[in-house]
Amino acid sequence: MLFELPNPEELYQALLDRNEVYDGRAYVCVKTTGIFCRLTCSARDPKFENCQFFETVAECLNAGYRPCKRCKPLAPSALADENITVLLREMERCPGKRWRESDVVKLGLDPSSVRRSFKRQYGVTFLEMTRQSRIKEGFELLSEGSRVIDAQVGAGFESASAFRSAFAKLLGTTPAGFSSDAGLQASWFDTPLGAMIAVSDQRQLHLLEFSDRKALPAELKRLCRSLSQTNADTAFAVGFGKPPPVQQVEAELNDFYNLRSDVFKVPLAMHGTAFTQSVWRELQTIPAGHTRSYSDVARAVGRPAAVRAVARANGANQIAIVIPCHRVIGADGSLTGYGGGLWRKQKLIELECQYR
């Protein structure tokens, strides 16, 4: 699991102390009320013998407990962290600001504490998050037809080389590498679990990834290379735009996160071998709020011995959430790897338990 729970006695003491160290990392379920809470909840202390402790919200819900209306354990625990709320508010107030650790200190915050808080909640540091946010600003300006120099200034980069370098590090190519008449178009939009980049043509969605995924630049290059090889008379490149499939998946993700619908109807283009595509299709049959092991999936596709091949196919998925590779866990119940970060995998599973 993400966090090895201490013994129940230690967790009970943390509950009595309202110890913030365990907030979002352990939950208490009270047998007499049928309710589960954060360990920092201000409700009256239950007796030790009436307490049951779990690591995740999903486990609490699966055990039949209801979320507490006072401490709201289903709400992001990040909102209870003062370091995060202060900096997110400042980041929203000054979207183009180039943040440094000295700026964090000026706000009366400890940089090491801030680093730990953001890394635990979002998988990236605050400074990394602000850098991504500035690149996103530049991306949006370019997609609106702005010149590269104007996008650079609007994104808060002092030099053209720094902007090009940051852009290429995230997207695999410099702004000049994005074609205005490309067959594939990329769009960047926000979700409750972080910004995502979607790539599609006019008919199908080809890629959907969180913008901070390390493999994203390589995936974009591989996608263009694969399409160019398939269509020998066309050299595929990525440009800026929001074709119908991107608009559709953005709307469907909004419904998904707001618990209105767990159904995705956006047409998909799957780039993989026949076996890999069979794994992806099987993943799409796993209902929201449920999980499968790699061996379960291997048996379902008729290859019970191909557990490692299934794991590789799972990791090669380039259409996050819609092809729900996050619903595959280890045989022992551990979360195992996830390209978007284990913290996202846990939050997605916890969210989907509400669809059950």
C-alpha positions in Angstrom: 0.0 0.0 0.0 1.0 3.7 -0.2 1.5 3.9 3.6 2.1 1.2 6.1 -0.3 1.7 9.0 1.0 1.7 12.5 -0.7 -0.5 15.1 -4.3 0.4 16.2 -3.1 1.6 19.6 -0.8 4.2 17.9 -3.5 5.3 15.5 -6.0 5.6 18.3 -3.6 7.9 20.2 -3.2 9.9 17.0 -7.0 10.3 16.9 -7.0 11.5 20.5 -4.2 14.0 19.7 -5.8 15.1 16.4 -2.4 14.4 14.8 -2.2 16.0 11.4 0.6 13.7 10.3 -2.0 11.0 9.6 -4.6 13.2 7.8 -5.5 11.7 4.5 -3.2 8.7 5.2 -5.4 6.8 7.7 -9.1 6.8 8.7 -11.1 5.7 11.7 -14.4 3.8 11.3 -16.7 3.9 14.3 -18.7 0.6 14.6 -21.4 2.1 16.8 -22.3 4.9 14.4 -21.4 3.3 11.0 -19.4 6.5 10.2 -15.8 7.0 9.2 -13.7 10.1 9.8 -10.3 11.7 9.4 -8.1 11.3 12.4 -8.2 15.1 12.8 -12.0 15.1 13.1 -13.4 17.3 16.0 -16.2 14.9 16.8 -16.4 13.3 20.3 -13.7 10.6 20.8 -15.1 7.0 20.3 -14.0 4.2 22.6 -11.0 2.2 21.4 -12.9 -1.0 21.1 -15.4 0.6 18.7 -12.7 1.8 16.3 -11.5 0.2 13.1 -8.7 1.8 11.1 -8.1 1.7 7.3 -5.6 3.3 5.0 -8.0 4.5 2.3 -11.4 5.9 1.9 -12.2 3.1 -0.5 -11.6 0.5 2.2 -13.9 2.4 4.6 -16.7 2.6 2.0 -16.2 -1.1 1.1 -16.6 -2.0 4.7 -20.0 -0.3 4.7 -19.2 2.9 6.6 -20.6 6.4 5.7 -18.5 9.5 5.5 -18.6 12.0 8.4 -20.5 15.2 7.6 -18.3 17.2 10.0 -14.7 16.4 8.7 -15.8 15.4 5.2 -13.2 12.7 4.5 -14.3 12.5 0.8 -13.1 16.1 0.2 -9.5 16.5 -0.8 -7.3 16.5 2.4 -5.2 19.2 0.6 -7.8 21.7 1.5 -7.0 21.2 5.2 -3.3 22.0 4.7 -2.6 25.7 5.3 0.6 25.6 3.3 -1.4 24.4 0.3 -4.4 26.7 0.6 -2.2 29.8 1.0 0.0 29.1 -2.0 -2.8 28.0 -4.3 -4.6 31.2 -3.5 -1.4 33.2 -4.2 -0.8 31.2 -7.4 -4.3 32.0 -8.6 -3.8 35.7 -7.7 -0.6 36.0 -9.7 -0.9 33.3 -12.5 2.2 34.5 -14.4 4.5 34.9 -11.5 7.9 33.2 -11.6 8.0 31.7 -8.1 11.2 31.0 -6.1 11.8 29.5 -2.7 12.5 33.1 -1.4 8.9 34.0 -2.3 7.6 31.1 -0.2 9.7 32.3 2.7 8.3 35.8 2.4 4.9 34.4 3.0 6.1 33.0 6.3 6.1 29.4 5.1 8.9 26.8 5.5 10.0 25.6 2.0 10.8 22.1 3.1 7.3 21.7 4.7 5.7 23.2 1.6 7.7 20.8 -0.6 6.5 17.7 1.4 2.9 18.9 1.5 2.7 19.4 -2.3 4.6 16.2 -3.1 2.3 14.2 -0.8 -1.0 15.7 -2.2 -0.1 16.3 -5.9 3.0 14.3 -6.7 4.9 17.5 -7.6 6.5 20.3 -5.7 4.9 23.8 -5.6 7.6 25.2 -7.8 7.1 22.4 -10.3 3.4 23.1 -10.3 3.9 26.8 -10.9 6.2 26.1 -13.8 3.7 23.7 -15.4 1.0 26.4 -14.9 3.1 29.0 -16.7 3.8 26.6 -19.6 0.1 25.9 -19.8 -0.5 29.7 -20.1 2.0 29.8 -23.0 0.4 26.8 -24.6 -3.0 28.4 -24.5 -1.7 31.7 -25.9 -0.1 29.8 -28.8 -3.3 27.9 -29.4 -5.1 31.2 -29.8 -2.6 32.3 -32.5 -0.2 34.4 -30.5 3.4 34.7 -31.6 6.0 32.7 -29.7 7.5 35.8 -28.1 4.1 36.9 -26.8 3.4 33.5 -25.4 6.8 33.5 -23.8 6.2 36.9 -22.1 2.6 35.9 -21.1 3.9 32.7 -19.5 6.4 34.7 -17.4 9.6 33.4 -19.0 12.5 35.9 -19.2 14.2 34.3 -22.1 13.1 32.6 -25.3 15.5 29.7 -24.8 14.1 29.0 -21.3 10.6 29.0 -22.7 11.5 26.7 -25.6 13.4 24.4 -23.3 10.6 24.1 -20.7 8.0 23.6 -23.5 10.1 20.9 -25.1 10.8 19.1 -21.8 7.0 18.8 -21.2 5.7 18.2 -24.7 8.7 16.7 -26.5 9.0 19.5 -29.1 9.5 23.3 -29.1 6.6 25.6 -30.0 8.0 25.8 -33.5 7.5 22.1 -33.8 3.7 22.5 -33.6 2.2 22.7 -37.0 -0.7 25.0 -37.8 -2.2 22.5 -40.3 -1.4 19.3 -38.4 -3.6 16.3 -38.7 -3.5 15.9 -34.9 -4.5 18.7 -32.5 -3.6 19.0 -28.9 -5.6 20.8 -26.1 -4.7 21.4 -22.5 -7.5 21.5 -19.8 -7.8 21.3 -16.0 -9.4 18.5 -14.0 -9.7 18.0 -10.2 -6.7 15.7 -10.3 -4.5 18.0 -12.4 -4.2 19.3 -15.9 -4.5 16.9 -18.8 -3.4 17.0 -22.4 -5.7 15.5 -25.1 -4.7 14.8 -28.7 -7.2 13.9 -31.4 -8.0 14.3 -35.0 -11.5 15.3 -36.2 -12.9 11.8 -35.5 -11.1 10.0 -32.7 -9.2 10.6 -29.5 -5.6 9.4 -29.8 -4.1 10.4 -26.4 -5.2 11.6 -23.0 -2.6 12.0 -20.3 -1.9 14.1 -17.2 0.4 16.9 -18.2 3.1 16.0 -15.6 3.5 12.4 -16.9 7.2 11.8 -17.4 6.6 9.7 -20.5 4.4 12.3 -22.3 7.0 13.7 -24.7 8.0 10.2 -25.8 4.3 9.2 -26.2 3.6 12.2 -28.5 6.7 11.3 -30.7 5.7 7.7 -30.8 2.1 8.6 -31.7 3.2 10.7 -34.7 5.7 8.1 -35.8 3.1 5.3 -35.6 0.6 7.3 -37.7 3.2 8.3 -40.2 4.2 4.7 -40.7 0.6 3.6 -41.1 -0.1 6.5 -43.6 3.0 6.4 -45.8 2.0 9.5 -47.8 1.4 11.7 -44.8 3.9 13.0 -42.2 1.9 13.4 -39.0 2.6 16.3 -36.6 0.7 17.8 -33.6 -0.8 21.3 -33.7 -3.0 23.4 -31.4 -6.7 23.0 -31.4 -9.8 21.4 -29.8 -11.5 19.0 -32.3 -14.9 17.5 -31.4 -13.4 14.4 -29.7 -11.4 16.6 -27.3 -14.5 18.7 -26.5 -16.5 15.5 -25.9 -13.9 13.9 -23.5 -13.6 17.1 -21.6 -17.3 17.2 -21.0 -17.5 13.5 -20.1 -14.6 13.9 -17.6 -16.5 16.8 -16.0 -19.5 14.5 -15.6 -17.3 11.7 -14.3 -15.6 13.8 -11.6 -19.0 15.3 -10.5 -20.5 11.8 -10.1 -23.0 12.3 -12.9 -21.8 9.6 -15.2 -19.0 7.0 -15.4 -19.7 6.3 -19.1 -17.3 7.5 -21.8 -18.6 7.4 -25.4 -15.8 9.4 -27.0 -14.5 7.4 -30.1 -11.0 6.1 -29.4 -8.0 5.3 -31.7 -6.0 2.5 -30.1 -2.4 2.2 -31.1 -1.0 -1.1 -30.1 -0.7 -4.8 -31.0 -3.8 -7.0 -31.2 -3.0 -8.4 -27.8 -2.4 -5.0 -26.2 -5.7 -3.7 -27.7 -7.5 -6.8 -26.3 -6.2 -5.9 -22.8 -7.4 -2.3 -23.2 -10.8 -3.4 -24.3 -11.0 -5.7 -21.2 -10.1 -2.8 -19.0 -13.1 -0.9 -20.3 -15.4 -3.7 -19.0 -14.3 -3.2 -15.4 -17.1 -1.2 -13.7 -16.3 2.0 -11.8 -15.8 1.2 -8.1 -14.3 -2.2 -8.8 -10.8 -3.5 -9.4 -9.1 -6.5 -11.0 -5.7 -8.0 -10.6 -3.3 -8.5 -13.5 -3.9 -12.2 -13.4 -7.7 -11.6 -13.5 -7.2 -9.6 -16.7 -4.9 -12.2 -18.2 -7.5 -14.9 -17.7 -10.2 -12.7 -19.1 -8.3 -12.2 -22.4 -7.6 -15.9 -22.7 -3.9 -15.7 -21.8 -3.7 -16.8 -18.1 0.1 -17.2 -18.2 0.7 -13.7 -19.8 0.5 -11.7 -16.5 3.6 -9.7 -17.3 2.5 -9.0 -20.8 -0.8 -7.7 -19.4 1.1 -5.5 -17.0 3.1 -4.1 -19.9 0.0 -3.5 -22.0 -1.6 -1.8 -18.9 1.4 0.5 -18.6 1.4 1.3 -22.3 -2.1 2.8 -22.2 -2.1 6.3 -23.6 -5.8 7.2 -22.9 -6.0 7.7 -19.1 -9.2 7.2 -17.2 -11.3 6.5 -20.3 -9.3 3.2 -20.6 -9.2 2.7 -16.9 -5.8 1.1 -16.3 -6.0 2.6 -12.7 -8.6 -0.2 -11.9 -5.9 -2.9 -12.1 -4.1 -3.6 -8.8 -1.6 -6.2 -7.5 -2.8 -9.6 -6.5 -2.1 -8.7 -2.8 -4.3 -5.6 -3.1 -1.4 -3.1 -3.5 -1.9 -0.2 -5.8 1.3 -1.0 -7.9 2.5 1.4 -10.6 0.5 4.1 -12.4 1.9 6.5 -14.9 -0.1 9.4 -13.5 1.2 8.8 -10.0 0.0 6.4 -7.3 -1.6 9.3 -5.4 -3.9 9.8 -8.4 -4.6 6.1 -8.7 -5.7 6.0 -5.1 -7.9 9.1 -5.5 -9.6 7.7 -8.6 -10.4 4.4 -6.9 -11.8 6.3 -3.9 -13.9 8.5 -6.1 -15.3 5.6 -8.1 -16.4 3.7 -5.0 -19.2 6.3 -4.9 -20.5 4.9 -8.2 -21.1 1.5 -6.6 
